[in-house]
Amino acid sequence: MVAAGEALNPEVLRTWQQATGLEIRDGYGQTETGQLTGAPLALATRPGSMGKALPGIGCWSKAAS
């Protein structure tokens, strides 16, 4: 299961997993670009995290000034 757009809150993640036995992996992408980040199966999920940049994608954040 993959959710994209914004990170789901821990309560939603927990409720879904308890009800289905499946883990949702948050990611980020826009319609114009496709998926940019994700949490591969080998990477532990963290509520609120959108994962890491997918292979071939360069992502970085601009530090606040």
All heavy atoms as TSV, in Angstrom:
chain	resi	resn	atom	element	x	y	z
A	1	MET	N	N	0.858	-1.168	0.000
A	1	MET	CA	C	0.000	0.000	0.000
A	1	MET	C	C	0.902	1.228	0.000
A	1	MET	O	O	1.841	1.313	0.770
A	1	MET	CB	C	-0.872	0.023	1.251
A	1	MET	CG	C	-1.783	-1.186	1.444
A	1	MET	SD	S	-2.996	-1.450	0.166
A	1	MET	CE	C	-3.845	0.085	0.094
A	2	VAL	N	N	0.577	2.179	-0.863
A	2	VAL	CA	C	1.323	3.434	-0.941
A	2	VAL	C	C	0.327	4.579	-0.870
A	2	VAL	O	O	-0.708	4.558	-1.530
A	2	VAL	CB	C	2.122	3.544	-2.258
A	2	VAL	CG1	C	2.791	4.903	-2.376
A	2	VAL	CG2	C	3.157	2.435	-2.347
A	3	ALA	N	N	0.633	5.558	-0.060
A	3	ALA	CA	C	-0.149	6.785	-0.002
A	3	ALA	C	C	0.755	7.919	-0.452
A	3	ALA	O	O	1.945	7.920	-0.139
A	3	ALA	CB	C	-0.654	7.043	1.413
A	4	ALA	N	N	0.232	8.859	-1.187
A	4	ALA	CA	C	1.027	9.991	-1.639
A	4	ALA	C	C	0.206	11.264	-1.497
A	4	ALA	O	O	-1.010	11.222	-1.441
A	4	ALA	CB	C	1.460	9.798	-3.088
A	5	GLY	N	N	0.875	12.372	-1.444
A	5	GLY	CA	C	0.216	13.660	-1.305
A	5	GLY	C	C	0.708	14.348	-0.060
A	5	GLY	O	O	1.308	15.394	-0.111
A	6	GLU	N	N	0.465	13.741	1.061
A	6	GLU	CA	C	1.025	14.200	2.333
A	6	GLU	C	C	1.091	12.994	3.252
A	6	GLU	O	O	0.378	12.009	3.067
A	6	GLU	CB	C	0.202	15.323	2.952
A	6	GLU	CG	C	-1.198	14.936	3.359
A	6	GLU	CD	C	-1.982	16.106	3.941
A	6	GLU	OE1	O	-2.332	17.013	3.183
A	6	GLU	OE2	O	-2.200	16.097	5.159
A	7	ALA	N	N	1.977	13.073	4.234
A	7	ALA	CA	C	2.144	11.942	5.149
A	7	ALA	C	C	0.859	11.714	5.952
A	7	ALA	O	O	0.228	12.662	6.412
A	7	ALA	CB	C	3.310	12.208	6.088
A	8	LEU	N	N	0.469	10.453	6.094
A	8	LEU	CA	C	-0.691	10.116	6.911
A	8	LEU	C	C	-0.301	10.169	8.381
A	8	LEU	O	O	0.842	9.908	8.742
A	8	LEU	CB	C	-1.183	8.717	6.559
A	8	LEU	CG	C	-1.681	8.541	5.126
A	8	LEU	CD1	C	-1.976	7.074	4.844
A	8	LEU	CD2	C	-2.908	9.401	4.872
A	9	ASN	N	N	-1.275	10.485	9.231
A	9	ASN	CA	C	-0.947	10.568	10.656
A	9	ASN	C	C	-0.853	9.164	11.262
A	9	ASN	O	O	-1.407	8.195	10.729
A	9	ASN	CB	C	-1.945	11.466	11.398
A	9	ASN	CG	C	-3.335	10.898	11.443
A	9	ASN	OD1	O	-3.532	9.767	11.862
A	9	ASN	ND2	N	-4.315	11.675	11.017
A	10	PRO	N	N	-0.133	9.036	12.381
A	10	PRO	CA	C	0.080	7.727	12.998
A	10	PRO	C	C	-1.207	6.966	13.303
A	10	PRO	O	O	-1.253	5.747	13.180
A	10	PRO	CB	C	0.846	8.047	14.280
A	10	PRO	CG	C	1.559	9.323	13.976
A	10	PRO	CD	C	0.600	10.088	13.082
A	11	GLU	N	N	-2.284	7.663	13.680
A	11	GLU	CA	C	-3.549	6.998	14.005
A	11	GLU	C	C	-4.134	6.300	12.769
A	11	GLU	O	O	-4.601	5.165	12.850
A	11	GLU	CB	C	-4.554	7.996	14.562
A	11	GLU	CG	C	-5.881	7.360	14.938
A	11	GLU	CD	C	-6.854	8.369	15.508
A	11	GLU	OE1	O	-6.483	9.091	16.447
A	11	GLU	OE2	O	-7.980	8.422	14.992
A	12	VAL	N	N	-4.095	6.970	11.622
A	12	VAL	CA	C	-4.599	6.372	10.381
A	12	VAL	C	C	-3.754	5.158	10.009
A	12	VAL	O	O	-4.281	4.098	9.660
A	12	VAL	CB	C	-4.604	7.405	9.235
A	12	VAL	CG1	C	-4.883	6.742	7.896
A	12	VAL	CG2	C	-5.637	8.491	9.514
A	13	LEU	N	N	-2.420	5.293	10.088
A	13	LEU	CA	C	-1.525	4.179	9.761
A	13	LEU	C	C	-1.804	2.976	10.661
A	13	LEU	O	O	-1.897	1.846	10.188
A	13	LEU	CB	C	-0.069	4.617	9.905
A	13	LEU	CG	C	0.397	5.707	8.937
A	13	LEU	CD1	C	1.783	6.200	9.324
A	13	LEU	CD2	C	0.359	5.220	7.509
A	14	ARG	N	N	-1.944	3.222	11.947
A	14	ARG	CA	C	-2.183	2.147	12.913
A	14	ARG	C	C	-3.545	1.492	12.687
A	14	ARG	O	O	-3.662	0.259	12.670
A	14	ARG	CB	C	-2.083	2.704	14.338
A	14	ARG	CG	C	-2.203	1.676	15.436
A	14	ARG	CD	C	-1.976	2.258	16.836
A	14	ARG	NE	N	-2.660	3.527	17.073
A	14	ARG	CZ	C	-2.068	4.722	17.080
A	14	ARG	NH1	N	-0.782	4.834	16.842
A	14	ARG	NH2	N	-2.764	5.819	17.304
A	15	THR	N	N	-4.589	2.293	12.487
A	15	THR	CA	C	-5.933	1.768	12.275
A	15	THR	C	C	-5.980	0.902	11.024
A	15	THR	O	O	-6.561	-0.192	11.032
A	15	THR	CB	C	-6.956	2.917	12.170
A	15	THR	OG1	O	-6.923	3.668	13.394
A	15	THR	CG2	C	-8.351	2.407	11.929
A	16	TRP	N	N	-5.361	1.367	9.948
A	16	TRP	CA	C	-5.347	0.596	8.699
A	16	TRP	C	C	-4.630	-0.732	8.904
A	16	TRP	O	O	-5.105	-1.780	8.490
A	16	TRP	CB	C	-4.674	1.405	7.591
A	16	TRP	CG	C	-4.551	0.623	6.325
A	16	TRP	CD1	C	-3.462	-0.075	5.899
A	16	TRP	CD2	C	-5.563	0.401	5.349
A	16	TRP	NE1	N	-3.719	-0.702	4.711
A	16	TRP	CE2	C	-5.007	-0.425	4.350
A	16	TRP	CE3	C	-6.872	0.817	5.212
A	16	TRP	CZ2	C	-5.733	-0.829	3.233
A	16	TRP	CZ3	C	-7.581	0.411	4.100
A	16	TRP	CH2	C	-7.018	-0.403	3.132
A	17	GLN	N	N	-3.458	-0.695	9.549
A	17	GLN	CA	C	-2.695	-1.927	9.737
A	17	GLN	C	C	-3.447	-2.918	10.627
A	17	GLN	O	O	-3.471	-4.117	10.341
A	17	GLN	CB	C	-1.318	-1.636	10.318
A	17	GLN	CG	C	-0.440	-2.878	10.335
A	17	GLN	CD	C	1.013	-2.569	10.617
A	17	GLN	OE1	O	1.338	-1.562	11.225
A	17	GLN	NE2	N	1.886	-3.440	10.174
A	18	GLN	N	N	-4.104	-2.435	11.668
A	18	GLN	CA	C	-4.867	-3.321	12.545
A	18	GLN	C	C	-6.047	-3.949	11.801
A	18	GLN	O	O	-6.377	-5.108	12.019
A	18	GLN	CB	C	-5.358	-2.554	13.778
A	18	GLN	CG	C	-4.247	-2.214	14.741
A	18	GLN	CD	C	-4.711	-1.290	15.860
A	18	GLN	OE1	O	-5.799	-0.716	15.825
A	18	GLN	NE2	N	-3.869	-1.133	16.867
A	19	ALA	N	N	-6.673	-3.182	10.910
A	19	ALA	CA	C	-7.855	-3.671	10.203
A	19	ALA	C	C	-7.514	-4.612	9.045
A	19	ALA	O	O	-8.278	-5.529	8.752
A	19	ALA	CB	C	-8.671	-2.489	9.672
A	20	THR	N	N	-6.363	-4.390	8.399
A	20	THR	CA	C	-6.058	-5.151	7.185
A	20	THR	C	C	-4.822	-6.039	7.297
A	20	THR	O	O	-4.636	-6.932	6.476
A	20	THR	CB	C	-5.820	-4.203	5.994
A	20	THR	OG1	O	-4.610	-3.455	6.227
A	20	THR	CG2	C	-6.994	-3.269	5.770
A	21	GLY	N	N	-3.953	-5.742	8.266
A	21	GLY	CA	C	-2.685	-6.453	8.371
A	21	GLY	C	C	-1.645	-5.942	7.384
A	21	GLY	O	O	-0.546	-6.483	7.290
A	22	LEU	N	N	-1.983	-4.882	6.642
A	22	LEU	CA	C	-1.073	-4.307	5.652
A	22	LEU	C	C	-0.506	-2.987	6.151
A	22	LEU	O	O	-1.179	-2.227	6.834
A	22	LEU	CB	C	-1.808	-4.063	4.329
A	22	LEU	CG	C	-2.418	-5.293	3.672
A	22	LEU	CD1	C	-3.281	-4.877	2.480
A	22	LEU	CD2	C	-1.330	-6.257	3.243
A	23	GLU	N	N	0.736	-2.719	5.776
A	23	GLU	CA	C	1.397	-1.479	6.163
A	23	GLU	C	C	1.328	-0.494	5.001
A	23	GLU	O	O	1.592	-0.857	3.856
A	23	GLU	CB	C	2.856	-1.786	6.495
A	23	GLU	CG	C	3.643	-0.611	6.981
A	23	GLU	CD	C	5.035	-1.031	7.383
A	23	GLU	OE1	O	5.742	-1.667	6.575
A	23	GLU	OE2	O	5.414	-0.715	8.504
A	24	ILE	N	N	0.947	0.753	5.287
A	24	ILE	CA	C	0.937	1.803	4.274
A	24	ILE	C	C	2.307	2.465	4.279
A	24	ILE	O	O	2.834	2.809	5.323
A	24	ILE	CB	C	-0.146	2.865	4.552
A	24	ILE	CG1	C	-1.530	2.245	4.485
A	24	ILE	CG2	C	-0.022	4.025	3.561
A	24	ILE	CD1	C	-2.651	3.198	4.849
A	25	ARG	N	N	2.875	2.651	3.103
A	25	ARG	CA	C	4.161	3.329	2.957
A	25	ARG	C	C	3.901	4.662	2.280
A	25	ARG	O	O	3.439	4.708	1.147
A	25	ARG	CB	C	5.127	2.473	2.154
A	25	ARG	CG	C	5.466	1.223	2.935
A	25	ARG	CD	C	6.402	0.314	2.216
A	25	ARG	NE	N	6.848	-0.700	3.151
A	25	ARG	CZ	C	7.978	-0.619	3.851
A	25	ARG	NH1	N	8.786	0.397	3.705
A	25	ARG	NH2	N	8.301	-1.562	4.700
A	26	ASP	N	N	4.165	5.748	3.019
A	26	ASP	CA	C	3.962	7.082	2.471
A	26	ASP	C	C	5.027	7.389	1.431
A	26	ASP	O	O	6.159	6.910	1.506
A	26	ASP	CB	C	4.034	8.145	3.579
A	26	ASP	CG	C	2.743	8.262	4.359
A	26	ASP	OD1	O	1.674	8.288	3.715
A	26	ASP	OD2	O	2.789	8.342	5.586
A	27	GLY	N	N	4.670	8.197	0.469
A	27	GLY	CA	C	5.598	8.670	-0.546
A	27	GLY	C	C	5.169	10.043	-0.993
A	27	GLY	O	O	4.144	10.560	-0.552
A	28	TYR	N	N	5.958	10.635	-1.863
A	28	TYR	CA	C	5.624	11.959	-2.361
A	28	TYR	C	C	5.787	11.978	-3.868
A	28	TYR	O	O	6.758	11.446	-4.400
A	28	TYR	CB	C	6.527	13.031	-1.744
A	28	TYR	CG	C	6.308	14.393	-2.352
A	28	TYR	CD1	C	5.203	15.161	-1.993
A	28	TYR	CD2	C	7.166	14.883	-3.315
A	28	TYR	CE1	C	4.974	16.386	-2.570
A	28	TYR	CE2	C	6.947	16.121	-3.901
A	28	TYR	CZ	C	5.859	16.872	-3.524
A	28	TYR	OH	O	5.628	18.080	-4.113
A	29	GLY	N	N	4.863	12.582	-4.533
A	29	GLY	CA	C	4.940	12.772	-5.980
A	29	GLY	C	C	3.791	13.652	-6.408
A	29	GLY	O	O	2.791	13.778	-5.712
A	30	GLN	N	N	3.959	14.292	-7.547
A	30	GLN	CA	C	2.913	15.132	-8.098
A	30	GLN	C	C	2.478	14.538	-9.429
A	30	GLN	O	O	3.242	13.811	-10.074
A	30	GLN	CB	C	3.424	16.553	-8.316
A	30	GLN	CG	C	3.844	17.229	-7.027
A	30	GLN	CD	C	4.478	18.575	-7.304
A	30	GLN	OE1	O	5.268	18.723	-8.223
A	30	GLN	NE2	N	4.130	19.562	-6.500
A	31	THR	N	N	1.291	14.862	-9.843
A	31	THR	CA	C	0.790	14.356	-11.117
A	31	THR	C	C	1.781	14.641	-12.239
A	31	THR	O	O	2.034	13.799	-13.089
A	31	THR	CB	C	-0.574	15.002	-11.445
A	31	THR	OG1	O	-1.483	14.712	-10.389
A	31	THR	CG2	C	-1.128	14.485	-12.755
A	32	GLU	N	N	2.385	15.831	-12.204
A	32	GLU	CA	C	3.283	16.241	-13.274
A	32	GLU	C	C	4.600	15.468	-13.269
A	32	GLU	O	O	5.272	15.383	-14.286
A	32	GLU	CB	C	3.598	17.741	-13.166
A	32	GLU	CG	C	2.394	18.637	-13.343
A	32	GLU	CD	C	1.577	18.808	-12.059
A	32	GLU	OE1	O	1.959	18.273	-10.997
A	32	GLU	OE2	O	0.541	19.475	-12.125
A	33	THR	N	N	5.006	14.938	-12.127
A	33	THR	CA	C	6.328	14.311	-12.026
A	33	THR	C	C	6.286	12.816	-11.769
A	33	THR	O	O	7.275	12.141	-11.975
A	33	THR	CB	C	7.139	14.937	-10.872
A	33	THR	OG1	O	6.436	14.727	-9.642
A	33	THR	CG2	C	7.393	16.400	-11.091
A	34	GLY	N	N	5.190	12.299	-11.292
A	34	GLY	CA	C	5.169	10.905	-10.847
A	34	GLY	C	C	5.748	10.804	-9.438
A	34	GLY	O	O	5.948	11.798	-8.760
A	35	GLN	N	N	6.026	9.597	-9.014
A	35	GLN	CA	C	6.519	9.363	-7.651
A	35	GLN	C	C	7.967	9.817	-7.527
A	35	GLN	O	O	8.804	9.464	-8.356
A	35	GLN	CB	C	6.395	7.873	-7.326
A	35	GLN	CG	C	6.506	7.535	-5.878
A	35	GLN	CD	C	5.293	7.939	-5.069
A	35	GLN	OE1	O	4.238	8.238	-5.594
A	35	GLN	NE2	N	5.444	7.946	-3.767
A	36	LEU	N	N	8.291	10.593	-6.489
A	36	LEU	CA	C	9.643	11.084	-6.245
A	36	LEU	C	C	10.307	10.389	-5.064
A	36	LEU	O	O	11.516	10.174	-5.065
A	36	LEU	CB	C	9.627	12.593	-5.983
A	36	LEU	CG	C	9.084	13.462	-7.120
A	36	LEU	CD1	C	8.971	14.910	-6.679
A	36	LEU	CD2	C	9.950	13.332	-8.347
A	37	THR	N	N	9.530	10.087	-4.043
A	37	THR	CA	C	10.078	9.431	-2.858
A	37	THR	C	C	9.238	8.213	-2.513
A	37	THR	O	O	8.113	8.062	-2.972
A	37	THR	CB	C	10.096	10.367	-1.626
A	37	THR	OG1	O	8.747	10.607	-1.209
A	37	THR	CG2	C	10.806	11.674	-1.912
A	38	GLY	N	N	9.790	7.375	-1.676
A	38	GLY	CA	C	9.056	6.206	-1.215
A	38	GLY	C	C	9.860	5.469	-0.166
A	38	GLY	O	O	11.010	5.789	0.098
A	39	ALA	N	N	9.238	4.490	0.454
A	39	ALA	CA	C	9.884	3.676	1.476
A	39	ALA	C	C	9.991	2.248	0.951
A	39	ALA	O	O	9.028	1.496	1.011
A	39	ALA	CB	C	9.091	3.716	2.785
A	40	PRO	N	N	11.150	1.879	0.394
A	40	PRO	CA	C	11.321	0.510	-0.098
A	40	PRO	C	C	11.078	-0.499	1.021
A	40	PRO	O	O	11.199	-0.166	2.206
A	40	PRO	CB	C	12.779	0.477	-0.561
A	40	PRO	CG	C	13.152	1.906	-0.779
A	40	PRO	CD	C	12.334	2.690	0.206
A	41	LEU	N	N	10.747	-1.726	0.667
A	41	LEU	CA	C	10.451	-2.743	1.677
A	41	LEU	C	C	11.603	-2.953	2.650
A	41	LEU	O	O	11.381	-3.287	3.803
A	41	LEU	CB	C	10.077	-4.061	0.996
A	41	LEU	CG	C	8.760	-4.028	0.218
A	41	LEU	CD1	C	8.539	-5.363	-0.469
A	41	LEU	CD2	C	7.595	-3.690	1.127
A	42	ALA	N	N	12.847	-2.749	2.222
A	42	ALA	CA	C	14.001	-2.945	3.097
A	42	ALA	C	C	14.172	-1.802	4.096
A	42	ALA	O	O	14.944	-1.911	5.046
A	42	ALA	CB	C	15.270	-3.085	2.268
A	43	LEU	N	N	13.441	-0.706	3.928
A	43	LEU	CA	C	13.542	0.463	4.794
A	43	LEU	C	C	12.375	0.471	5.778
A	43	LEU	O	O	11.221	0.389	5.365
A	43	LEU	CB	C	13.514	1.740	3.944
A	43	LEU	CG	C	13.631	3.075	4.654
A	43	LEU	CD1	C	15.026	3.219	5.269
A	43	LEU	CD2	C	13.389	4.211	3.675
A	44	ALA	N	N	12.674	0.548	7.061
A	44	ALA	CA	C	11.609	0.620	8.072
A	44	ALA	C	C	10.813	1.909	7.880
A	44	ALA	O	O	11.382	2.950	7.547
A	44	ALA	CB	C	12.212	0.577	9.476
A	45	THR	N	N	9.516	1.832	8.068
A	45	THR	CA	C	8.681	3.023	7.939
A	45	THR	C	C	8.698	3.817	9.236
A	45	THR	O	O	8.909	3.275	10.312
A	45	THR	CB	C	7.230	2.658	7.589
A	45	THR	OG1	O	6.698	1.816	8.600
A	45	THR	CG2	C	7.135	1.965	6.252
A	46	ARG	N	N	8.486	5.137	9.099
A	46	ARG	CA	C	8.352	6.033	10.246
A	46	ARG	C	C	7.137	6.904	9.992
A	46	ARG	O	O	7.066	7.541	8.933
A	46	ARG	CB	C	9.573	6.951	10.374
A	46	ARG	CG	C	10.799	6.318	10.945
A	46	ARG	CD	C	11.916	7.329	11.083
A	46	ARG	NE	N	12.061	8.063	9.823
A	46	ARG	CZ	C	12.517	9.308	9.734
A	46	ARG	NH1	N	12.879	9.978	10.782
A	46	ARG	NH2	N	12.627	9.891	8.559
A	47	PRO	N	N	6.166	6.926	10.906
A	47	PRO	CA	C	5.013	7.800	10.709
A	47	PRO	C	C	5.470	9.236	10.457
A	47	PRO	O	O	6.353	9.741	11.144
A	47	PRO	CB	C	4.236	7.683	12.028
A	47	PRO	CG	C	4.593	6.312	12.525
A	47	PRO	CD	C	6.048	6.143	12.144
A	48	GLY	N	N	4.912	9.865	9.447
A	48	GLY	CA	C	5.257	11.237	9.113
A	48	GLY	C	C	6.383	11.361	8.111
A	48	GLY	O	O	6.658	12.441	7.619
A	49	SER	N	N	7.048	10.257	7.776
A	49	SER	CA	C	8.146	10.291	6.815
A	49	SER	C	C	7.632	9.931	5.428
A	49	SER	O	O	6.824	9.020	5.274
A	49	SER	CB	C	9.242	9.301	7.219
A	49	SER	OG	O	10.211	9.191	6.190
A	50	MET	N	N	8.132	10.620	4.425
A	50	MET	CA	C	7.767	10.331	3.041
A	50	MET	C	C	8.800	9.431	2.387
A	50	MET	O	O	8.841	9.300	1.179
A	50	MET	CB	C	7.626	11.633	2.251
A	50	MET	CG	C	6.561	12.555	2.817
A	50	MET	SD	S	4.946	11.838	2.728
A	50	MET	CE	C	4.238	12.783	1.439
A	51	GLY	N	N	9.676	8.826	3.166
A	51	GLY	CA	C	10.680	7.915	2.635
A	51	GLY	C	C	11.881	8.651	2.081
A	51	GLY	O	O	12.137	9.797	2.419
A	52	LYS	N	N	12.592	7.980	1.215
A	52	LYS	CA	C	13.801	8.528	0.606
A	52	LYS	C	C	13.580	8.711	-0.883
A	52	LYS	O	O	12.651	8.149	-1.461
A	52	LYS	CB	C	14.967	7.574	0.842
A	52	LYS	CG	C	15.314	7.406	2.308
A	52	LYS	CD	C	16.557	6.537	2.463
A	52	LYS	CE	C	16.917	6.395	3.920
A	52	LYS	NZ	N	17.729	7.471	4.424
A	53	ALA	N	N	14.472	9.484	-1.504
A	53	ALA	CA	C	14.386	9.666	-2.958
A	53	ALA	C	C	14.497	8.302	-3.630
A	53	ALA	O	O	15.304	7.458	-3.237
A	53	ALA	CB	C	15.502	10.578	-3.430
A	54	LEU	N	N	13.644	8.059	-4.620
A	54	LEU	CA	C	13.684	6.806	-5.362
A	54	LEU	C	C	14.898	6.790	-6.295
A	54	LEU	O	O	15.460	7.845	-6.611
A	54	LEU	CB	C	12.388	6.637	-6.150
A	54	LEU	CG	C	11.128	6.487	-5.286
A	54	LEU	CD1	C	9.888	6.443	-6.160
A	54	LEU	CD2	C	11.210	5.248	-4.416
A	55	PRO	N	N	15.351	5.608	-6.726
A	55	PRO	CA	C	16.518	5.529	-7.611
A	55	PRO	C	C	16.366	6.437	-8.841
A	55	PRO	O	O	15.306	6.491	-9.458
A	55	PRO	CB	C	16.542	4.050	-8.028
A	55	PRO	CG	C	15.875	3.337	-6.894
A	55	PRO	CD	C	14.800	4.277	-6.428
A	56	GLY	N	N	17.426	7.181	-9.124
A	56	GLY	CA	C	17.420	8.082	-10.275
A	56	GLY	C	C	16.814	9.446	-10.009
A	56	GLY	O	O	16.767	10.298	-10.889
A	57	ILE	N	N	16.351	9.688	-8.783
A	57	ILE	CA	C	15.718	10.953	-8.427
A	57	ILE	C	C	16.622	11.685	-7.442
A	57	ILE	O	O	17.050	11.128	-6.441
A	57	ILE	CB	C	14.339	10.741	-7.759
A	57	ILE	CG1	C	13.393	9.968	-8.669
A	57	ILE	CG2	C	13.729	12.064	-7.312
A	57	ILE	CD1	C	12.991	10.704	-9.923
A	58	GLY	N	N	16.920	12.933	-7.718
A	58	GLY	CA	C	17.687	13.763	-6.788
A	58	GLY	C	C	16.750	14.670	-6.015
A	58	GLY	O	O	16.048	15.480	-6.611
A	59	CYS	N	N	16.690	14.504	-4.715
A	59	CYS	CA	C	15.833	15.354	-3.869
A	59	CYS	C	C	16.681	15.950	-2.760
A	59	CYS	O	O	17.563	15.288	-2.215
A	59	CYS	CB	C	14.710	14.524	-3.236
A	59	CYS	SG	S	13.481	13.917	-4.375
A	60	TRP	N	N	16.415	17.174	-2.421
A	60	TRP	CA	C	17.109	17.825	-1.318
A	60	TRP	C	C	16.175	18.883	-0.752
A	60	TRP	O	O	15.220	19.281	-1.383
A	60	TRP	CB	C	18.441	18.448	-1.772
A	60	TRP	CG	C	18.287	19.518	-2.798
A	60	TRP	CD1	C	18.181	20.864	-2.577
A	60	TRP	CD2	C	18.176	19.350	-4.206
A	60	TRP	NE1	N	18.020	21.525	-3.755
A	60	TRP	CE2	C	18.020	20.628	-4.783
A	60	TRP	CE3	C	18.205	18.249	-5.049
A	60	TRP	CZ2	C	17.882	20.822	-6.146
A	60	TRP	CZ3	C	18.070	18.467	-6.416
A	60	TRP	CH2	C	17.923	19.731	-6.935
A	61	SER	N	N	16.475	19.298	0.459
A	61	SER	CA	C	15.679	20.348	1.063
A	61	SER	C	C	16.535	21.591	1.196
A	61	SER	O	O	17.748	21.517	1.372
A	61	SER	CB	C	15.139	19.919	2.435
A	61	SER	OG	O	16.219	19.707	3.311
A	62	LYS	N	N	15.918	22.724	1.104
A	62	LYS	CA	C	16.620	23.986	1.256
A	62	LYS	C	C	16.546	24.374	2.719
A	62	LYS	O	O	15.469	24.461	3.293
A	62	LYS	CB	C	15.953	25.060	0.384
A	62	LYS	CG	C	16.639	26.389	0.442
A	62	LYS	CD	C	15.973	27.381	-0.495
A	62	LYS	CE	C	16.663	28.710	-0.376
A	62	LYS	NZ	N	16.040	29.702	-1.235
A	63	ALA	N	N	17.694	24.581	3.326
A	63	ALA	CA	C	17.740	24.942	4.741
A	63	ALA	C	C	17.112	26.314	4.927
A	63	ALA	O	O	17.249	27.207	4.095
A	63	ALA	CB	C	19.180	24.948	5.236
A	64	ALA	N	N	16.390	26.464	6.029
A	64	ALA	CA	C	15.783	27.751	6.347
A	64	ALA	C	C	16.867	28.776	6.630
A	64	ALA	O	O	17.887	28.474	7.245
A	64	ALA	CB	C	14.857	27.609	7.553
A	65	SER	N	N	16.685	29.987	6.151
A	65	SER	CA	C	17.716	31.019	6.376
A	65	SER	C	C	17.376	31.901	7.545
A	65	SER	O	O	16.359	31.938	8.081
A	65	SER	CB	C	17.908	31.868	5.124
A	65	SER	OG	O	16.697	32.187	4.525
